Amino acid sequence: MAGVRLISADEHVVVRTRTHAKVLVWPAVGLVVLGGLIGSGAAIVPGGFRPAGQVVVVCLGLLVVVWLVLRPFLRWATTTYTLTTHRLITRRGILHRSGKDLPLIRVNDVSYDQSLVDRMFGCGTLEVQTAGENGTIALVDVPDVEHVHAVMSELLFGLAPRPETTEPEWT
């Protein structure tokens, strides 16, 4: 909620989200596989090396779990995108925090990109073209990217979502 605490009195949060949870699929699969490997590894330690060998297997397994499972989860949990009426705020990082505040008046264009997998998960990459030296900023794995794109376009350009077009009636 750090981004929310730092907004001005006339500024309102429009969208606040984190990256899509699809980034946790492989760490979840890895956790299940590692659990099986750690259990199997501890079970096949020869009798002469027990229990010290089992402790070593479990400790090494836990280190791998922290690296391959806990680290991606913490990265997901600490990466946020906040769109307010005045700016786009990004925050990320576990031990080393970084953030960007991009005033909406510096945004020239906003677009989104969705691969087939992104469309299945309902997320995508929001690409924000700025007037600054950074050029284009890509926000990866934004949930419901089409909605976020529409809201941001409305804030930037005052474009109301188009009503569904109807076929003209032939008389």
DOSEBA-608426 format. One line per field, with one value per residue (C-alpha): x, y, z; residue in one letter. Coordinates in steps of 0.05 Angstrom, whole numbers, plus 5000, padded with zeros to 4 digits. Each point is the difference from the previous one (the first is absolute). Layout:
# DOSEBA-608426
xx: X	...
yy: Y	...
zz: Z	...
residu: a	...
***
This chain:
# DOSEBA-608426
xx: 5000	5061	4976	4932	5029	5041	4943	4980	4933	4970	5027	4959	5021	4965	5033	5047	5025	5060	5028	4955	5004	5019	5072	4989	4980	5071	5023	4938	5017	5072	4978	4963	5058	5051	4958	5002	5074	5018	4958	5030	5070	4991	4972	5058	5055	5040	4991	5072	4988	4934	4976	5055	4993	4926	5008	5049	4952	4942	5043	5024	4929	4975	5052	4976	4928	5017	5036	4950	4934	5003	5040	4951	4941	5031	5016	4927	4974	5043	4989	4941	4972	4957	4963	4975	4965	5068	5054	5022	5037	5041	5033	5042	5054	5011	5063	5017	4936	4992	4943	4980	4949	4980	4956	4944	5015	5066	4965	4994	4968	4976	4991	4997	5026	4972	5028	4955	5021	4987	4930	4986	5021	4967	5062	5050	5055	4980	5048	5003	5037	5027	5027	5061	5067	4977	4955	4954	4985	4973	4957	5002	4944	4948	4934	4941	5046	4945	4961	5062	5016	4930	5001	5068	4979	4939	5044	5051	4958	4929	4978	4937	4992	4963	4931	4991	4987	4936	4984	4962	4928	4983	4932
yy: 5000	5046	5030	5016	5037	5046	5029	5072	5025	5011	4934	4936	4928	4973	4931	4965	4931	4955	4956	4942	4937	4959	5014	4954	4939	4973	5014	4962	4941	5005	4998	4935	4969	5024	4972	4932	5005	5021	4944	4949	5026	4996	4929	4972	5026	4938	4977	5017	5074	5008	5047	5050	4983	5010	5068	5020	4978	5038	5063	5000	4988	5058	5046	4980	5012	5069	5016	4969	5009	5052	5052	5002	5003	5059	5034	4992	5024	5062	5023	5048	5045	5059	5046	5064	5060	5034	4947	4928	4972	4936	4967	4937	4965	4956	5025	5054	5040	5042	5042	5046	5055	5021	5062	4986	5067	4969	4940	5005	4932	4938	4931	4928	4934	4931	4933	4939	4978	5070	4999	4933	5027	5068	5043	5034	5053	5073	5044	5072	5048	5061	5067	4988	4969	4930	4993	4942	4969	4929	4975	4925	4951	5053	4965	5021	5041	5021	5032	5035	5024	5028	5035	5030	5023	5033	5037	5020	5018	5005	4943	4969	4926	4993	4971	4936	5014	4975	4982	5054	4982	4993	5025
zz: 5000	4997	4934	5030	5060	4955	4958	5005	5025	4931	4972	5001	4989	4937	4993	5048	4983	5002	4945	4980	5042	4939	5019	5059	4959	4989	5072	5024	4955	5023	5073	4989	4961	5051	5057	4967	4985	5071	5029	4953	5012	5075	4994	4959	5045	5021	5072	5018	4984	5037	5028	4981	4925	5003	5033	4946	4945	5032	5011	4928	4977	5041	4969	4931	5022	5024	4935	4951	5037	5055	4961	4941	5049	5037	4933	4980	5067	5000	4928	4994	4947	5022	4952	5031	4969	4993	4992	4990	5061	4996	5060	5002	5039	5060	5034	4949	4988	4938	4975	4944	5001	4930	4994	4950	4965	4976	4967	4924	4985	5035	4968	5021	4975	5014	4979	4994	5070	5027	4970	5033	5068	4989	5005	4955	4993	5005	4959	5021	4953	5035	4980	5044	4985	5019	4939	5012	5068	4998	5058	4993	5021	5016	5018	4957	4956	4953	5056	5028	4929	4992	5067	4987	4931	5031	5050	4948	4940	5027	4956	5025	4983	4934	5004	4962	4927	4971	4929	4963	4988	4926	4983
residu: m	a	g	v	r	l	i	s	a	d	e	h	v	v	v	r	t	r	t	h	a	k	v	l	v	w	p	a	v	g	l	v	v	l	g	g	l	i	g	s	g	a	a	i	v	p	g	g	f	r	p	a	g	q	v	v	v	v	c	l	g	l	l	v	v	v	w	l	v	l	r	p	f	l	r	w	a	t	t	t	y	t	l	t	t	h	r	l	i	t	r	r	g	i	l	h	r	s	g	k	d	l	p	l	i	r	v	n	d	v	s	y	d	q	s	l	v	d	r	m	f	g	c	g	t	l	e	v	q	t	a	g	e	n	g	t	i	a	l	v	d	v	p	d	v	e	h	v	h	a	v	m	s	e	l	l	f	g	l	a	p	r	p	e	t	t	e	p	e	w	t
***
